[in-house]
Amino acid sequence: MRQNTIRISELIICMSLFEVGSTTLFLMGAEAKQDAWLVMLIGALAGLLLLKLHLAIHHQDPELDLFMLCRRYIGKYMGTIINLLFVMYFMYEASRNLRDLGEVTVMTLLRQTPLWIIILITIMIVSNTVRYGYKTLFLFCLFLFPFFILGYAIISILIPATGLFHLENSLPVLEEGWKPIFKAAIPELISFPFGQTVLFLVFYPLAHKGRNLTKPVFFAYIVTALALTFINQLDIFVLGPKIAAESTLPLLESVQLIELADVFERMDALFTLLLFLGLIIKMSLFFNGAVIGLEKITGVGFKKWILPLAALIYGLSFVSPTYTHHMVIGRKFVINTWFPIFQIVLPLLLFTVIFIKRRKKTNKQSSS
């Protein structure tokens, strides 16, 4: 992999777009009904603590990425096994985004086109993006960032402007107490989308040195989390908690209702474009993380891994026979059971091992 450094601004913008990714595709915290915004805030707060853990790991040895940290501190063999598991995790995350994009395309744009063709074209485009390396992808995010800001700002302004905004849909607050809110937030919202920032342990060492990453990364995370909370609650404001929870694409349905002076109509095309770009960015970052990992593990150049991994990601995207099965497996099993292992358990283990080993080394040096 080319060792081109990236600017901190590129890093935090890419992280923000990564967090947005496919999040706006769903109504997060639907189980809490009108209190979904509280679920988002609690999930974001827990995710902030997790992000602090990830950054603490990075600051222990800033020159090393996730894969090299595992190898140096956990050992050659056990570290390699954990690295392979992380590669598999990144691949599976990419495959889920690929399936989401394919299904949304069939539902909204290309109803007569076979799903396998849409997914094949998408993985070819993403593979070509990965082929040019992470630097190109980060610059791509920098270029698209104003478009995302403008697009979601237009949606957020037009919904109230057209009388679709009903604040009473978010009342009463805490109708059933805190229990359903915490149940909906933990671990689901930590795993998706906030815990997925573990991927950036691969990219933190690539940022320009000389500045502490903590403040800008925390700032980007908090602003993005608040924006996602508001956008998520728009589904409740427009559709109401019951309809929004039962909708397959709640924000798309909300945006389709926008009509203003016979000028601002069919805003669903804008949202669909934003959603597609977000999914592609997220998928490309996970794909990049996987090929970087295999390069570090094997010593074989990252470009040679792109086609094999693309084929595997393509195949994994068809593990679920239907989109309903894909959603159920993801939200009821994978997000709650598997993902916390990679986002919480293994990072916590890695931090503990690094801390103990560096502490022992410091004690030895002071005693000698």
Number of C-alpha atoms within 10 A of each C-alpha: 15 10 9 12 15 20 14 19 16 20 24 21 22 25 24 21 22 27 24 24 22 24 19 22 22 18 25 27 26 22 18 25 27 27 26 27 25 21 27 27 18 19 28 26 16 19 27 20 12 22 26 15 17 25 20 15 23 23 16 14 14 17 14 21 21 24 24 20 24 26 20 13 18 18 12 13 11 13 20 22 15 17 23 17 13 23 24 17 20 24 25 21 20 29 26 23 24 27 26 20 26 24 18 20 18 15 13 13 11 14 12 8 11 11 18 14 10 18 22 16 12 18 22 15 14 20 21 14 20 24 19 13 19 24 17 15 20 22 17 15 23 18 13 18 17 10 12 20 12 11 16 16 13 15 21 16 11 19 21 16 13 14 12 18 20 15 14 11 20 19 12 10 12 16 12 12 11 13 10 18 24 18 15 22 25 15 19 26 26 27 26 23 22 26 27 22 22 20 22 23 22 21 21 24 20 22 19 16 15 6 10 11 19 13 10 15 20 16 12 17 23 18 12 20 24 15 15 21 20 15 21 24 28 29 30 30 24 24 21 19 22 14 14 25 22 11 15 16 18 23 26 22 16 22 25 15 17 20 18 13 7 6 7 12 14 13 19 19 15 15 22 20 13 22 22 20 19 25 26 24 28 24 29 25 25 26 27 28 26 28 27 25 25 22 17 19 19 10 11 14 15 21 17 13 16 20 15 12 19 20 14 15 24 24 12 18 23 18 13 16 9 10 15 11 11 17 15 12 14 19 15 11 13 15 19 19 14 13 22 20 15 20 23 19 11 15 21 17 13 18 20 12 15 20 16 12 14 14 12 12 12 12 11 10 9 8 7 6
